[in-house]
Amino acid sequence: MTCPECGSEMVKRKGKHGEFMGCKGYPDCTHTAPLGPTGPIDESDRKSALKAYGAFISQKGWTEAQGSKWLQQTMGLNWDEARINNFDKKQCELLVAYIKLENTAGGESEIAIAMRKAQTRRKQ
């Protein structure tokens, strides 16, 4: 994995919050990237997952909290695990696949329907 800022190699480092990927050019370059459970997280995968997720919850008219709840229930994650910034490549691909499935299935998942009904009840 190469640093997107300076082109140097990214290396595994340890910090007070755990392991992460840091630029070998440190201290001249301070770029870092999270380290997922299966290895380094690819920045482009995470950005595409975040973009798809943002468009998805916007299309549904959900708040960030409602989107997070859908994410937790759909992917079987707890609150801490449902942070896209910490997703590895496999989780990013899975999220994009779930969103595509939800959008092309000709309807809504049971989770999305339940959330829409709850949102309607709150407005009444």
N, C-alpha and C positions, 0 to 999 in steps of 0.2 A: 504494500500500500504506500503510495507516495503522497506527500503533503500537497494539497491543492493550492497553497499559498506560495511556497518557495521551491517545490519539486524535490525536496529532500525525502529520505526514507522516514516513514512513521515507525516508531518503536513502542513496545509495551512498557508502561511506567506504572509505578504505584504512588498513590496519593492518600491523603487522609480519608477520602471517601471511596477508596478502592482503586482497582486498576483502570487504566485508560490508555489511549494511544496518544503519544506526543511526538512532535516533530524532532528529528535527530539534530536539526539546526538550532535547537534551543541553546542559548537565550536570544539569539538573533531573530528567530521565528518562534512565536508562542502558540502556534495552532495546535489544538487538541481535538480529539474525537472520542466519543464514548466507546466502550468495549462491551459488546453484548455477550450473552451466555455461550454463543457459538463462534465468537471471534469478533474482529473489527467490524464496525457498522459502516456500510458504504453510504457516504453522504448523499449521493444521487438517488439511491433507493429510498432513503428516508425522506428526502425532499419530494419525491413523486408520491409517496404514501401520504405525506402531510397535505399535499395539494389535493389529492383525490379525496381525502377525509374532509378537508375544509369545504370543498365543493359539495360533498355529499350531505354534511349536516346543514349547510346553507340551503340546499335544495329542499331538504325536509323541513326547514324552518325551526330547527332544534337549537337549543342553547348548547354551549360547550359541555355542560354537565350532562345533558340528555345524550349527547353524542358519546360521551365517555361511558355512560351506562350501557348504551348499545354495544360499544366496543367491548366492554367487560363481559356482557352476556353472550355476544356472538362468538368471541374468541376464547371464552372461558378463562379470563384473566381477573386477578384481583385489582384493587384500586391502584396500587403501586406499579404493577406490571403493565397497566393500560396507558402508559405514557409513550407516545409514538417516538419521542426523542430518544428513547432507550431501545427501540426495536432493532433487532438484527435483520439481515437481508431476508431471511425466510419469513419472519413476521411481517415485514413490509409487503412482500409479495402476496402473502395470505390476506392481508388487509385489503389490498387493491382487488384481489380476486373476489372477496366477500362483497365489496362495494359494487363491482361489475355485476355480480350475480343478483344482488338486490335491485340494481337499476334495470337489468334486462329480463328479469323473471316475469315481467308483466304484472307485478303486484308487489306487495310488501311482505317482509318476513313477519312471523308472529310477534317478534319483539317490537318491530317498528309499528305494527298495528296497535299493540298494547300501549306503546308510548304515545301514539297519536290520540288514542281514546282518552288517556289520562290527561293529556294536554287540553283536549276539548272539554272535559269535565271541569278542569280548573278554571276555564274561561267562563263557564256558565254561572 
